[in-house]
């Protein structure tokens, strides 16, 4: 435990920031998992992707996640979502 008053305040701030950053990172992980589950439904997938994109941009703005990692995640998710919806549409239109 720090003895100096400024060090005590710095510790309080650090703990507060840590808990906020951890909750934001957990929110992103939950959204990523839910997005992977809903790949089969294009309507829900689009909604979930928009939510995730918003959360990722906010995390990048607040320096919780690096901007390049955010760009990489959004790109990969978009590609996977597009591929999933494209294959779902082609399955519906194919004649047996």
C-alpha positions, 0 to 999 in steps of 0.5 A: 500500500502506498504511503504518499497521498499522490501514490494512493490516488494513482492506485485508486485511479489505476484500479478504476481504469482497470475495472472499466477496461476489463468490462469493456474487453469482456463486452467485446468478447461476448459480442464476438461469441454471439456473432459467431453463433448467429452466422446462420441468420442474416438479419440478426447477424447484421444487427450484431455486426453493427453493435460490435462495430460500434463497441470496437470503435469506442474501445479504439477511441479510448485506447482500450484496444489498438486501432490496428487490432480493431481494424483487423477484427472488423475486417475478419468479421465482415468477411466471415459474415459476408461469406456466411450470408452468401452461402445461406442465400445460395443454399436457398436458391439452389434447386434440388 
